[in-house]
Amino acid sequence: MAAVTAVIAYEPVHAHGESDITARLVPFTAGGLIWAASMVILDASESGNASG
């Protein structure tokens, strides 16, 4: 899934004037944010702190 995101996200980011390295790193920041949020939700559900 990360590879698909990298391919899809590269062109628009690069087309809007970002450098090549920045355009290649954007998918990793988005993926990292999703991973971190998932770990927080998992931890909350395992410890019984989940609200809702």
N, C-alpha and C positions, 0 to 999 in steps of 0.2 A: 504494500500500500504506500509506503514511503517513496518508492521509486516512481509510482504513478503521480503522486503529488509533486515530486521534484520536476518531472517532465512537464506537467500542466502549469505549475507556478513559475517556472523559469522564464518563459517567453513574455508574459505580461509584465513581470517585474523588470526584466531587462529592457523591454520596450518603453517603460516609463522613466528610463534614464539611470537606473542603478547600475553599478559596476558589475562585471561578470561574477566576481566572488560573492558579492552581496546577493545577487540573483540566485546563486547556487545554495546559499546558506538559509534563505527564507523558509524553505520547506522544513528544515531541521528545527527552526525555532517554533514553527507551528506544531510540528509533531511532538516536540518536547513539552510544549504547553498542554497538549492533550494527554500525554503520558503522565505528567505531574498531577493534573486534575484527577485522572483516573486513580492514581495511587492514594490521593487524599480521600476520595470517595470510598475506596476499598478499605483503607485504614479505619475510617469512621464507621463503616458497617461492621467490621470485625470487632471493634471495641464497644459497640452499642451506642455510639454517639450520633448516629444518623438521625437527622430530623425529618419528619415527614411520614 
